[in-house]
Amino acid sequence: MRTAAQRRTAVRDVIIAASVSERRACRFTGFARSSQRYRPTRDDTALRAQLETLAIQKPRWGYRRLHWLLEREGAHVNRKRAQRVYREAGLNVRRRRRKRVSRARVPRAPLFAPNERWSIDFVHDALGDGRVIRVLTVVDDFTRTCPLIAVDFALPAARVTQLLDGLALTAPLPRAIVCDNGSEFTSQAFGQWAHERGITLHFIRPGKPIENCYVESFNGRLRDECLNESWFVSLTDAQRTIEAWRIQYNESRPHSGLALRTPAEFAETYLLLTASSHPDR
């Protein structure tokens, strides 16, 4: 028996089936009589409606992130109460099976500032008419922000370098980039581009995606919350939908690795702390 309501039902069933008193039924089931006679007075109807509405808007968010969203909207609700109502409403997110590894195979150097190291990778999806699209994802390993998601039918090395140079207009390029051994990243054009800009390329070992864990984790969220939940009728529709999700990820999605702060909040906090510790800069 997991919940108090289920145990109260069990006590009532024992009373009816064995024709015994409530006292003896409680003693038999090990359930306190005070708990058996307790009648909850709190009305969770409004909270349940809020959670159901948020679950429709964010179908792949669990109760922790929905509780965070409630707090952001000004509804101060105890986390355990939100979890209980969430479960009673049957809103649990169904897990999708995936491969897991127990630990990273190679040590990763610690990071201390934004733009020290980026991770990049490709994701594949398809339009409604079956045409395959490629999605280039870029993640800052320190702040977990995603400065770029590019979507097109083809993204060769020359296009990738052009897109990364476009990012340099608003933010400095990283000192290092982690990537796999795909042809776009191992090409002479990409290597020459990185050399000219003083960027070190760290290639993961073949078949070891865990060594590129930051962007792999990001790609999992992108797949689960956006690609698997959307039906793209055209390339423009895919670009618009994925870009909207990128903005939402950076500004409105709490990240468990950042103490449930959004990547944008974490980056802003870092900049404020840096400015306060170096007031003359």
C-alpha positions in Angstrom: 0.0 0.0 0.0 1.6 3.3 -1.1 -0.9 6.0 -0.2 -3.0 6.8 2.8 -6.1 6.7 0.7 -5.3 3.2 -0.5 -4.7 2.0 3.1 -8.0 3.5 4.2 -9.7 1.6 1.5 -8.0 -1.6 2.6 -9.2 -1.1 6.2 -12.7 -0.7 5.0 -12.4 -3.8 2.9 -11.2 -5.8 6.0 -14.1 -4.5 8.1 -16.7 -5.6 5.5 -15.0 -8.9 4.6 -14.2 -10.1 8.1 -17.1 -8.3 9.9 -14.7 -6.9 12.5 -14.5 -3.5 14.2 -12.5 -0.6 12.9 -10.1 -1.0 15.8 -9.3 -4.6 14.9 -9.1 -3.9 11.2 -6.5 -1.1 11.8 -4.5 -3.4 14.1 -4.6 -6.1 11.4 -3.4 -3.8 8.6 -1.0 -1.8 10.8 -2.7 1.5 10.0 -3.3 4.1 12.7 -6.9 4.8 13.6 -6.2 8.5 13.6 -5.1 8.3 10.0 -8.1 6.1 9.1 -10.5 8.7 10.5 -8.6 11.6 9.1 -10.6 13.6 6.4 -8.5 16.0 4.3 -9.7 19.6 4.3 -7.4 21.0 1.7 -8.9 21.5 -1.7 -6.5 20.6 -4.5 -8.9 21.3 -7.4 -7.3 24.6 -8.4 -3.7 23.2 -8.1 -4.6 20.1 -10.1 -6.1 22.3 -12.9 -3.0 24.4 -13.0 -0.7 21.4 -13.2 -2.9 19.8 -15.9 -2.7 23.0 -17.9 1.0 23.3 -17.6 1.5 19.6 -18.4 -0.4 20.2 -21.7 1.9 23.1 -22.5 5.0 21.2 -21.4 4.2 17.5 -22.0 7.8 16.3 -21.4 8.4 18.2 -18.1 8.2 16.3 -14.8 6.7 17.6 -11.6 9.9 19.3 -10.5 10.1 21.7 -13.5 6.3 22.2 -13.4 6.6 23.1 -9.7 9.4 25.5 -10.7 7.0 27.0 -13.2 4.3 27.4 -10.6 6.7 29.3 -8.4 7.6 31.6 -11.2 3.9 32.4 -11.8 3.5 33.3 -8.1 1.8 30.2 -6.8 3.8 29.3 -3.7 3.1 25.6 -3.4 5.0 23.0 -1.3 7.0 20.8 -3.7 5.7 17.6 -2.0 2.2 18.7 -2.3 2.7 19.5 -6.0 4.3 16.0 -6.4 1.3 14.3 -4.8 -1.3 16.2 -6.8 0.8 15.6 -10.0 0.8 11.8 -9.4 -2.9 11.7 -8.4 -3.7 13.4 -11.7 -1.8 10.7 -13.6 0.5 13.3 -15.2 3.7 11.2 -14.9 6.0 11.5 -17.9 6.5 8.2 -19.7 10.2 7.5 -20.0 11.7 6.7 -23.4 14.2 3.9 -23.3 17.7 4.9 -24.2 21.2 3.6 -23.7 23.1 4.8 -20.6 26.6 4.6 -19.4 27.7 4.5 -15.8 30.5 7.2 -16.0 32.5 9.2 -18.4 35.5 7.3 -19.9 37.9 10.3 -20.0 38.3 13.1 -17.5 37.1 16.5 -18.5 39.0 19.7 -17.7 37.1 22.0 -15.3 35.6 25.2 -16.8 35.6 28.6 -15.1 34.0 31.0 -17.6 31.7 31.2 -20.6 33.1 30.6 -24.0 36.0 28.5 -22.8 34.7 25.4 -24.5 31.8 24.8 -26.8 30.4 21.4 -27.9 28.9 20.9 -31.4 27.0 18.1 -33.0 24.4 17.1 -35.6 20.9 15.8 -35.2 18.8 14.4 -38.0 15.0 14.6 -38.4 12.5 14.6 -41.3 9.8 16.8 -42.6 6.2 15.6 -43.1 6.9 14.7 -46.7 9.8 12.5 -45.7 12.7 14.8 -46.7 15.6 14.6 -44.2 16.8 17.7 -42.5 20.1 18.3 -40.5 20.2 20.2 -37.3 23.5 21.7 -36.1 23.5 22.3 -32.3 26.0 24.4 -30.4 26.3 24.4 -26.6 28.5 26.4 -24.2 29.7 23.8 -21.8 30.0 26.3 -18.9 26.7 28.1 -19.0 24.7 25.4 -20.9 23.4 28.1 -23.1 22.7 27.2 -26.8 23.9 30.1 -28.9 22.9 28.5 -32.2 20.7 25.8 -33.8 21.0 25.7 -37.5 18.4 23.7 -39.6 18.8 22.9 -43.3 18.8 20.1 -45.8 22.6 20.2 -46.0 25.2 21.7 -43.7 28.7 21.2 -45.1 31.9 22.4 -43.4 31.9 25.7 -45.2 28.4 26.5 -44.1 29.2 25.5 -40.5 32.2 27.8 -40.3 30.1 30.6 -41.8 27.5 30.1 -39.1 30.1 30.1 -36.3 31.6 33.3 -37.7 28.2 34.8 -37.5 28.1 34.1 -33.8 31.5 35.9 -33.4 29.6 39.2 -34.2 27.8 39.0 -30.9 30.0 36.9 -28.6 33.6 35.8 -28.6 34.4 32.4 -30.1 35.5 29.7 -27.7 39.1 28.6 -27.0 38.2 25.0 -27.7 35.4 23.0 -29.5 34.5 19.4 -28.7 33.1 17.5 -31.7 32.9 14.0 -33.1 34.7 12.6 -36.1 32.1 13.5 -38.7 33.3 14.6 -42.1 32.3 18.2 -41.6 34.5 18.5 -38.5 37.5 16.5 -39.8 37.6 18.3 -43.1 40.5 20.5 -44.1 38.3 23.6 -44.3 37.0 23.3 -40.7 40.5 22.5 -39.4 42.0 25.6 -41.2 39.1 27.8 -39.9 39.8 26.7 -36.3 43.6 27.2 -36.7 43.2 30.7 -38.1 41.0 31.7 -35.1 43.2 30.0 -32.4 40.6 27.4 -31.6 41.6 23.9 -30.4 39.6 21.0 -31.7 39.0 18.1 -29.3 37.8 15.1 -31.2 36.0 12.4 -29.2 36.9 8.7 -29.7 34.8 7.0 -32.3 31.8 5.3 -30.7 32.2 7.3 -27.4 29.4 10.0 -27.5 29.6 10.3 -23.7 32.9 12.2 -24.2 30.7 14.9 -25.8 28.2 14.7 -23.0 27.0 18.4 -22.8 25.8 18.5 -26.4 24.5 14.9 -26.3 22.4 15.8 -23.2 21.1 18.9 -25.0 20.3 16.9 -28.1 18.3 14.5 -25.9 16.2 17.4 -24.6 15.8 18.8 -28.1 14.7 15.4 -29.4 12.3 14.7 -26.5 10.7 18.1 -26.1 10.7 19.5 -29.6 11.5 17.1 -32.5 9.4 14.2 -31.2 6.5 16.5 -30.4 6.4 18.4 -33.7 5.3 17.7 -37.2 7.2 19.9 -39.7 5.4 20.8 -42.9 8.3 22.6 -44.4 11.9 23.6 -43.8 10.8 27.1 -42.8 8.3 25.6 -40.3 11.1 23.5 -38.8 13.5 26.4 -38.5 10.8 28.6 -36.9 9.7 25.9 -34.4 13.2 24.8 -33.4 14.4 28.4 -33.0 11.5 29.1 -30.7 12.4 26.1 -28.6 16.0 27.2 -28.4 15.0 30.6 -27.0 12.6 28.9 -24.6 15.4 26.5 -23.5 17.8 29.4 -22.8 15.4 31.7 -21.1 12.5 29.7 -19.7 13.6 26.1 -19.0 15.2 25.3 -15.6 18.4 23.3 -15.8 19.0 20.7 -13.1 22.8 21.1 -13.5 22.5 24.8 -12.7 20.5 24.5 -9.5 17.2 24.8 -11.4 18.2 28.1 -13.0 17.8 28.8 -16.6 21.0 29.0 -18.7 20.4 32.7 -19.3 20.0 33.3 -15.6 23.2 31.4 -14.8 25.1 33.4 -17.4 23.7 36.7 -16.1 24.6 35.8 -12.5 28.1 35.0 -13.5 28.5 38.3 -15.3 27.2 40.2 -12.3 29.6 38.4 -9.9 32.5 39.0 -12.2 31.6 42.7 -12.5 31.3 43.0 -8.7 34.6 41.3 -8.0 36.4 43.5 -10.6 34.8 46.9 -10.3 37.6 48.7 -12.2 37.1 46.7 -15.3 
